[in-house]
Amino acid sequence: MNYVYIATSLDGFVAKSDGSLDWLENLGDPNDDYGFADFLEKIDALIMGRNTFESVVDFEVWPFDKPVFVLSTTMEELPEKLLGKVEILNGEPKNIINHLNQRGFENFYIDGSQTIQRFLMVDLIDEMIITSASILLGEGIPLFHRLTGDKKFKCVNVEILNPYMVKHYYVKE
């Protein structure tokens, strides 16, 4: 299973044009992860794009205790502190999933707008949890961009997290 868990602005952006996520600050309780830890329990590994990796690589504490696979054609090495935790891969989404399945991984968290789009293009997203934050950015990095053909998902749950965030649960039909 391939899952998406992401937040967007009301106008569909996952980050500002410079990649920053500061717009998410002050929208909720900083001590509440709003179900993210529970979500991580059902996945075996994360697959994220290079840009997303570069957004989290400098966090004081590495936020993931699962293997992380970064998709990149340009990265050649990782920071020493992440050796054994992160691996660089490249290739087509189906080949990546097949390769990781052969290594025993079955359930993936797909992260990063370009990576999500690549996986959607070849129908490799099974479920999406999208939290809408009640802020309009006007411009930025869109979650859905340049998709071809219809991608039909059914909304199976909606959860109001607080006055500023609503979580939508979708499954592929």
C-alpha positions as CSV (number, residue, x, y, z in Angstrom):
1,M,0.0,0.0,0.0
2,N,1.2,3.5,-0.8
3,Y,0.0,6.3,1.4
4,V,0.1,10.1,1.2
5,Y,-0.1,12.1,4.4
6,I,0.3,15.8,3.8
7,A,-1.0,19.3,4.6
8,T,-2.1,21.9,2.1
9,S,-3.2,25.5,2.2
10,L,-6.8,26.2,1.1
11,D,-5.5,27.0,-2.3
12,G,-3.7,23.7,-2.7
13,F,-0.1,24.5,-1.9
14,V,2.2,22.3,0.3
15,A,4.9,24.9,0.7
16,K,5.7,28.5,-0.2
17,S,7.6,29.1,-3.4
18,D,10.9,29.0,-1.5
19,G,10.0,25.6,0.0
20,S,9.3,27.0,3.5
21,L,6.6,25.5,5.7
22,D,6.4,28.3,8.2
23,W,2.7,28.9,7.2
24,L,1.8,25.8,9.2
25,E,3.1,27.3,12.4
26,N,0.5,28.7,14.9
27,L,-2.4,26.7,13.3
28,G,-2.6,24.2,16.0
29,D,-1.3,22.8,19.3
30,P,2.5,22.2,18.8
31,N,2.3,19.3,21.3
32,D,-0.4,17.5,19.2
33,D,0.8,15.5,16.2
34,Y,-2.9,15.1,15.0
35,G,-2.5,11.4,14.4
36,F,0.8,11.4,12.5
37,A,2.5,9.0,14.9
38,D,-0.4,6.6,14.5
39,F,-0.1,6.9,10.7
40,L,3.6,6.1,10.8
41,E,2.8,2.8,12.7
42,K,1.2,1.4,9.6
43,I,4.1,2.0,7.2
44,D,7.3,0.2,6.6
45,A,9.3,3.0,5.0
46,L,9.2,6.5,3.5
47,I,9.8,7.4,-0.1
48,M,10.4,11.2,-0.5
49,G,11.7,13.5,-3.1
50,R,15.0,15.4,-2.8
51,N,13.3,18.7,-2.2
52,T,11.3,17.3,0.7
53,F,14.4,15.7,2.1
54,E,16.3,19.0,2.0
55,S,13.4,20.5,4.0
56,V,13.8,18.0,6.8
57,V,17.5,17.1,6.7
58,D,18.5,19.9,9.0
59,F,15.9,19.2,11.7
60,E,17.7,19.1,15.1
61,V,16.3,15.6,15.6
62,W,15.7,13.2,12.7
63,P,11.9,12.8,12.8
64,F,11.7,9.2,11.4
65,D,12.4,5.9,12.9
66,K,11.6,4.0,9.7
67,P,13.9,3.6,6.7
68,V,13.8,6.7,4.4
69,F,14.4,6.4,0.6
70,V,15.1,9.7,-1.1
71,L,14.5,9.9,-4.8
72,S,17.1,11.9,-6.6
73,T,19.2,11.8,-9.7
74,T,21.6,14.5,-8.4
75,M,22.3,13.6,-4.8
76,E,25.5,11.5,-4.4
77,E,26.0,11.4,-0.6
78,L,24.2,11.8,2.6
79,P,25.1,13.5,5.9
80,E,27.0,11.2,8.1
81,K,24.4,11.4,10.8
82,L,21.8,9.8,8.5
83,L,23.9,6.9,7.2
84,G,22.0,3.7,7.8
85,K,18.7,5.7,8.1
86,V,18.4,7.1,4.6
87,E,19.2,5.7,1.2
88,I,19.3,7.4,-2.2
89,L,17.3,5.8,-5.0
90,N,16.3,6.8,-8.5
91,G,14.2,5.3,-11.2
92,E,10.6,4.9,-12.2
93,P,8.0,4.6,-9.4
94,K,7.0,1.1,-10.4
95,N,10.6,-0.1,-10.4
96,I,11.3,1.5,-7.1
97,I,8.3,-0.1,-5.5
98,N,9.2,-3.5,-7.0
99,H,12.8,-3.1,-5.8
100,L,11.7,-2.2,-2.2
101,N,9.1,-5.0,-2.2
102,Q,11.9,-7.5,-2.9
103,R,13.7,-6.1,0.1
104,G,10.7,-6.8,2.3
105,F,9.0,-3.4,2.4
106,E,5.3,-3.3,1.6
107,N,3.6,-0.2,3.0
108,F,5.1,3.2,2.0
109,Y,4.6,6.8,3.0
110,I,5.0,8.8,-0.2
111,D,6.0,12.4,0.5
112,G,6.8,15.5,-1.5
113,S,4.6,17.1,-4.1
114,Q,6.6,16.0,-7.2
115,T,7.1,12.5,-5.8
116,I,3.3,12.2,-5.1
117,Q,2.5,13.5,-8.6
118,R,4.9,10.9,-10.1
119,F,3.3,8.1,-8.2
120,L,-0.2,9.3,-9.0
121,M,0.6,9.4,-12.7
122,V,1.1,5.7,-12.7
123,D,-1.7,4.9,-10.2
124,L,0.6,4.0,-7.3
125,I,-1.3,5.9,-4.5
126,D,-3.8,3.9,-2.6
127,E,-4.8,6.2,0.2
128,M,-4.4,9.9,0.9
129,I,-4.8,11.8,4.1
130,I,-4.8,15.5,3.3
131,T,-5.1,18.1,6.0
132,S,-6.4,21.4,4.7
133,A,-5.1,24.4,6.6
134,S,-7.3,27.5,6.6
135,I,-4.7,29.8,5.0
136,L,-4.4,31.2,1.5
137,L,-0.8,31.4,0.2
138,G,-1.6,32.8,-3.2
139,E,1.4,31.0,-4.7
140,G,3.8,28.2,-3.8
141,I,4.4,24.5,-4.6
142,P,1.2,22.8,-5.5
143,L,0.2,19.3,-4.3
144,F,-1.5,18.4,-7.6
145,H,0.0,19.7,-10.8
146,R,0.4,18.4,-14.3
147,L,-1.6,15.2,-13.7
148,T,-3.0,13.5,-16.8
149,G,-6.3,11.7,-16.8
150,D,-8.8,11.4,-14.0
151,K,-7.7,10.0,-10.6
152,K,-10.8,9.1,-8.7
153,F,-10.7,8.8,-4.9
154,K,-13.5,8.3,-2.5
155,C,-13.7,10.4,0.7
156,V,-14.2,8.0,3.6
157,N,-13.8,10.3,6.5
158,V,-13.5,14.0,7.5
159,E,-12.1,15.1,10.8
160,I,-12.1,18.6,12.1
161,L,-8.8,18.9,14.0
162,N,-9.2,22.5,15.3
163,P,-10.7,25.7,13.9
164,Y,-7.8,26.0,11.4
165,M,-7.3,22.4,10.1
166,V,-9.5,19.7,8.6
167,K,-8.3,16.2,7.8
168,H,-9.7,14.4,4.8
169,Y,-9.3,10.6,4.3
170,Y,-9.4,9.3,0.7
171,V,-9.1,5.9,-0.8
172,K,-8.5,5.0,-4.5
173,E,-11.6,3.5,-6.2
